[in-house]
Amino acid sequence: MTNCVLCKDELKPEEGQLIWRGDDCRVILVNDPDLPGFCRVIWNRHVAEMTDLGHGERDHLMALVFAVEEAIRHVMHPNKVNIAALGNMVPHIHWHIIPRFKDDAFFPGSAWSQKTQETQPTVLDARRSKAQELPIAIKAAIANLS
């Protein structure tokens, strides 16, 4: 697919930070001002559905998703972690791993719902600071998969 935003290899700084890249997948720390620690695991090749992958590829992808979730829980200490693979807007396999807090802007709705509240700026700043620890924690969690 020629216009797929997830097929491109480049990542603009305002979109986020590449944390890890393997032969099949990559992990991005998304630059979301309301949800610090939001990560995305993206299949490198343009594939629309999980069942388009082989069983080993599916297992590999989900192991990465769970490693990222584990790192997010360890670093961010969220009230909940949301994991989603929608693909309605971008039909390219990718998983969202989102730390959720009772005071985040969208709680208790999804990260794509209307804001229900404003998180205190000092709280967001502290979470953004903690999120800077995620690259090391995620790389370590992925290294432990081997």
NORDA-V66132 format. One record per backbone hydrogen bond with DSSP energy under -0.5 kcal/mol. NH is the residue of the N-H (numbers start at 1). CO is the residue of the C=O. E is the energy in kcal/mol with one decimal. If there is no record, write none. Layout:
BEGIN
nh=NH co=CO e=E
nh=NH co=CO e=E
END
This chain:
BEGIN
nh=4 co=1 e=-0.7
nh=7 co=4 e=-0.8
nh=8 co=4 e=-0.8
nh=15 co=12 e=-2.0
nh=16 co=12 e=-1.3
nh=17 co=29 e=-2.3
nh=19 co=17 e=-0.5
nh=19 co=27 e=-3.1
nh=20 co=27 e=-1.4
nh=22 co=25 e=-3.4
nh=26 co=42 e=-2.0
nh=27 co=20 e=-2.8
nh=28 co=40 e=-2.8
nh=29 co=17 e=-2.9
nh=30 co=28 e=-0.8
nh=30 co=38 e=-2.4
nh=31 co=15 e=-1.8
nh=32 co=30 e=-1.5
nh=33 co=31 e=-0.6
nh=35 co=32 e=-0.7
nh=38 co=35 e=-1.7
nh=39 co=97 e=-3.0
nh=40 co=28 e=-2.3
nh=41 co=95 e=-2.5
nh=42 co=26 e=-2.8
nh=42 co=40 e=-0.6
nh=43 co=93 e=-2.1
nh=44 co=24 e=-3.9
nh=47 co=45 e=-0.9
nh=52 co=49 e=-1.8
nh=53 co=50 e=-1.8
nh=58 co=54 e=-2.5
nh=59 co=55 e=-2.4
nh=60 co=56 e=-2.4
nh=61 co=57 e=-2.6
nh=62 co=58 e=-2.6
nh=63 co=59 e=-2.2
nh=64 co=60 e=-1.8
nh=65 co=61 e=-2.2
nh=66 co=62 e=-2.7
nh=67 co=63 e=-1.9
nh=68 co=64 e=-2.4
nh=69 co=65 e=-2.4
nh=70 co=66 e=-2.4
nh=71 co=67 e=-2.2
nh=72 co=68 e=-2.7
nh=73 co=69 e=-2.7
nh=74 co=70 e=-2.3
nh=75 co=71 e=-2.6
nh=76 co=72 e=-2.8
nh=77 co=72 e=-0.7
nh=77 co=73 e=-1.2
nh=79 co=100 e=-1.8
nh=80 co=100 e=-1.7
nh=82 co=98 e=-2.8
nh=84 co=96 e=-2.1
nh=92 co=90 e=-2.7
nh=93 co=47 e=-3.2
nh=95 co=41 e=-2.8
nh=96 co=84 e=-3.4
nh=97 co=39 e=-2.8
nh=98 co=82 e=-3.0
nh=98 co=96 e=-0.5
nh=99 co=97 e=-0.5
nh=100 co=80 e=-3.4
nh=104 co=101 e=-2.3
nh=105 co=34 e=-0.5
nh=107 co=104 e=-0.9
nh=109 co=106 e=-1.9
nh=113 co=110 e=-1.7
nh=116 co=105 e=-3.4
nh=117 co=105 e=-1.3
nh=123 co=120 e=-0.6
nh=124 co=120 e=-2.3
nh=125 co=121 e=-2.6
nh=126 co=122 e=-1.9
nh=127 co=123 e=-2.2
nh=128 co=124 e=-2.7
nh=129 co=125 e=-2.1
nh=130 co=126 e=-2.2
nh=131 co=127 e=-2.6
nh=132 co=128 e=-0.9
nh=132 co=129 e=-0.8
nh=133 co=130 e=-2.2
nh=134 co=131 e=-1.4
nh=137 co=133 e=-1.8
nh=138 co=134 e=-3.4
nh=139 co=135 e=-2.3
nh=140 co=136 e=-2.1
nh=141 co=137 e=-2.2
nh=142 co=138 e=-2.5
nh=143 co=139 e=-2.4
nh=144 co=140 e=-1.7
nh=145 co=142 e=-1.5
nh=146 co=143 e=-1.0
END
